Amino acid sequence: MTQIRECACGQATVRDEAALWFVRLQEPAIDAEQRQRFDAWLAQHDAHRDEFQLLQSLWAATDLVPRERLQALCATADATPVVSLKRRPLLRYAVAASVLAVALGLGLFSGLGRSGVYSAEFATALGERRHVALPDGSQVDLNSRSRLLVRFEKGQRSVELSEGEAMFSVEHDSSRPFVVAAGPGKVTVTGTRFDVRRDATQTRVAVEQGTVKVQGREAADGEFVSLTAGLGTSVDAQGRVAAAYAVDAQALTAWRSGKLVFNNASLSEVAAEVSRYRQQPLRVGSEAVGRLRLTSVFKADDTDALLKALPSILPVAVQTHADGSQEIIAR
C-alpha cells in the first residue's frame, strides 16, 4: 500500500490520492465526469480500494475519538483546528484525511481504533497470494483462494477466515485480544505469529512464535488447547479440538514464498494441497495410491511440473479426464 503513483498533484502515495478523493466526494454536487474518474481510479488497483475503505472506516470512527485526541493529531499535521468541525462539514472531512495520514504515519492508529470501529474484507483468487497490513500494526498473508473479514472495535480485534489459509503476525495488545474464527474453530491471541487453514472438513492451526489458544467455536471459555512455537492442532467439523502435536511451521508456511513442501506426505494430502492451486481438483484413484508417501519441494505456481515429475518418483500415472480434472492412479 505504499506504492508510488502519479496523480494531479505530482508524485504522491496511493494513500494521499485516497485522501484527496475522499474530500472531493463530500462536495454537495460532484459532477458525472468526476464520479467516472473516481470509479476508474478505484478499479485501477486493489490498493486504491483498500486505502479508500480504510479512510472511510477511520472517518466512521472519528465521532468516537475524544476531541482532544483529534486536535493533537491534526496539530501534528499542521491541520486546521478541530474547533469548528461540527459547523463546517467539508473542513471536517479534510481533517479526517489529515488524521489518517498522521495516525498511520506515526503508528497512532491502534490508539484511535480502540475508540472506533474498523471493518474490511480481503480475498485472493486462484494462484494469488496477498499481503495485508491491518491498522493496528498486525500483518496478514493470504494464500490462494482465501477470504478474510476483519472487524476491530473497542475491546476486541476480530477476523473471520471464511475460506482458505492465512498467516497472521499479530501486534501485541493485551487490552484487545485478536480472535480468528475459522469454521468450527476459534483462535485467540494477544500477539504472535501463526497459520490458520480452513478446509471443508477441518480447521488447522500451526504456531511459529508466541502462544495461542484454540477452541471449538461453541466451546466454553475454559475449554481450549494451548499452543506454543512448533506446535499445532486441528478442529473437526463438530468443533472438537485435537491434542497439540509437533509441526514443521516453516514447511507449512512455505507457500508464502511460493513453495509447496512435502515431507513424507501421503498422496492424498499432496492432492488436496495441489488442488488449492489448480482450476480443477486433483484426485487419487484409490486408497492404496493415496497412502503412498512423497518428500519433495515444488513451485506453487507450477503444479504442472509436479504432475509431470510424479510418475518418475512413485509408481503412479496421472490421468486427465474430459472435464479437465486429473487423477493419480496406480501404474
N, C-alpha and C positions, 0 to 999 in steps of 0.2 A: 503494500500500500504506500510505499514511498517512491513509486515510480515517478520520474520527472517527465512532464509533457508540456508542449507548447499551448498557450492559451492567449486570449486577447491582451492580457497584461504582461506578456513576455514569458520567461521561464517561471513555472510555478508548479508546485506539487499537486497531485490529484486532490489532496486534502484542501488546498487553497481553492481549487476550482469548485469543489463541492460546496464550500462555504459561500462563494460568490453566487452560485446558482441558487442556493438556499435563500439568500437575501433577495435575489431578483424575483423569486417565485412568490414572495409575500406581497408584492405590489398588487394593488387592487385590480389593475387592468393590464395584465400581461398579454401581449398580442399573440396571434397564432404562430407567427414566424419564430418568436422566442420560445414558445412551447415546443415547436418541432425541433429547434436546435437543442433544447434541453433533453428531449426524448432521444435524439440521436447521440448526444454525449453520454447519456445514461446507458444506452445499449452498446456503447463502444467497447467497454471492458468491465469485467466483474468488479474490479477495484473501484470504479466510479459508483456503481450501485452500493457497494459496501460502505464507502465513505459517506455517501449521501444519507444512507439509512442510519449510520452511526450518528450523524449530526441531528437527524430527526429524533432519535432516541434521547440524545443529550438534551435537546430542546424541551422534550416532554418532561425531563427531569428537573429543568431549571426552576419550575414553580415550587419544587420541594426542597431546593437548596437554600440555606439561610442567606438572607440578603447581604450580610457582611461578607460571606464567602464569595459570592459573585463579585462584589465590589473589589475584593482583594485580587481575584483573578484578572479582572478587567484592568485594574490599575497596573498590573504587571505587564499587560499588553498595550499600555498607553491608550486604553479604550475610553470612550465617553463614560462618565459616572453613571451608575445604575439608578440614581435618584429618580429620574423621570421615566423609568421603564414602563410603568403602568399607564402613563398618559400618552406615550408615543410608541405604538406597536412596531413600526418599522425599525426604530432605534433598538427596540428590544431584541428583534431578530438579529440585527447586526452584532449586538453584544453577545448573543448566544454563539455566533460564529467565532468571536474573539475568545469566548470561554473554551470552545472546543480546541482551538489552536493552542491556547495556553495550557489547558488541562492535559492534553496529550503530549505536548512538547516538554512539559516539566514533570510528567508522571503523576499528575494530580487527579486523574480520572477516578481512581479507586476510591478516593475520598468523596468525590461527587456521587459516585454510583451508590454509596450506602444510603443516600437520601432519596434516590430516584429509582427509575426502572429502565433497564436496557433489554431489548429483545431483538433477535436476529435469526436468520436461517441460512445455513450454508450447505451446499451439495456438490458432489462430483459426479461426472459422467463416467462411462466405461473407459478404463485405462487412464483416467485423470487422477492426479494427486494434487492436493491443495493445502497451503499453509495459511492459517488464520490467526491473527493477533487479536485477542479479546481486550476490552477496555480496562480490565483490572490488571493487565500485565501478563496474564496467562497466555500460553501458545497451544494451538491445536493443529495437528497434521491429519488430514483426511485421506484415507485410501480410496481406491476405485469404488464407484457405486455406493457412496456413503451420503448420509443426510443427517445434519445436526441442527437441533433447535436450541437456542440459547435464551435464557431469561435471568437477568440479575436484578435483585431488588433488596430492600433493606433486610439484613439478617441472613441472606442466603444467595448463593450463586447456583443456579440450576441449569442443567443441559440435558437434552434427550437425544440419544443416538437412535434414531428410528430405523436405520439400516446401515450396514457396512461396518467400517472399522476406523478408529481414531486413536491417535497417540496424544495424550494430554501432558503438558508441562504446566502445572498449576502454581500460580503465585501464592505464597503463604499468606493467609489471613485467618487467624484463629477466631475472629469475631464473625466471619461469614464462611461456613463450610461450603465446599464445592461438591455438588451432588450430581452424579451422572446416572440417569435412568436409561436402561437398555433392555427392552423386552421384560422378561420376568426378573431381571436383576437390577440392583442399585448399588452404586459405589460412592462412598463418602470420604472426602479428604479435606485437609486444610492447606496442604502444599506438598506436591510430589510429582513424579513422572511415572505414568502408567499407560498401558494399552488396553483398549476395550474393543472387542469384536463381537458383533451381533449376527448370529446365523439363524437359520429357520428354526432349529431345534434347541439352541442354547446360546448363552452369552459367556464369552471367555474373557478373563481379566489376567493381565500379567504386569508385575511391578518392576520397574527398572531402578527406582530410587524412592526412598521415603516409606511411608506406611499408608495403607488404605484399608477401609472397612467394607466388606462385600456382604450384601443381604439379598434375600429374596424380596421382591418388590413389596409384598404384603406382610413381610415378617415384622415382628415386634422389635423395638429398639435394641433389646438385649440379645437378639438372635443374629449373629453375624460371624463371618470368618475374617480374621485379621491377616493381612499380607504385608510382608516386608520385601526388600530388594531381592530379586531372584526367585520369588515365589509367585504362583498363580493359582487360579481356581476356575471353575465353571458353574453356571447356574442353569439348570434344566428348565424345560417348558413349564413345569409345575412350580418353579421358584425354589427348588431345593439346591442348596449351595454345597459343592463338594469340598472335602477337606483340602487344605493347602498342599500344593505339591511343587517340586522344583521345576523351574522353566529356564530356557535359554532366551532371556529377554532380547538380546541382540539379534538372534536369529529370527525371533517372532516379529521384530520390528524392522527387519532388513528391507521391507517394502518401501520404507521412507527414502531409501537410496536407489530404488528401482530394482531390487533383487528379490528373488524367491529362493530361500534357503531351506533345503530339506535335509534333515539329519535323522536317518533311519525312519523316515516317514512311510506309512503304508500308502499304496497307490490310491486307496480310497481317499485318504487325506490329501494326496497330491492332486487328484482330480477335482476335489472340492475347492482347493486353493486356486488352481489354474482357471477354473470356471469363472472366478471373480474378474478375470482379465480378458475374457472372450465373449463375443456376441452370443454364441451358442454354447450350451453346457458341455463339459467333458464328463463322460461316464466310464465306469468299469463294467466289463461284461459279466463278471461272476464274483462270488465271494472269494474264491481262490485267488483270482487276479488281484482283487482289492487288498489281499493280505500281503502281497509282495512288497518288499521294502526298498526305498530309494534314498540315497545320500548324494546330494549334488547341489550346485548353485546355478541358477538361470536368471536371465533378464525378465523382469515382469512385463516389459513392453514387447517381448518377442517370444511369446509362448509357442509359436510355430516351431522355433528351434528346439524347444524342449520335446515336442511331439516327434520331431524328426530323429532326435537323439535317443529317445526311449527304447526303441527296438534293439539298439546296439548295446544297451546297458542291461536290459532284462529280457526274458523270453516272452515278449509280447509283440503285438502288432497294433496299429492304430487304424481303425475303420471309420470312414466318413459316410454319414447317412444322407439321404436325399434332402432333409431339412437343414443340412449344414452342420448339425451336431456331430460330435465324434465320440468314439467308444474304444477303450483299451481292451483288447481281447487276448486270450492265450494264443501263443504261436505254435 
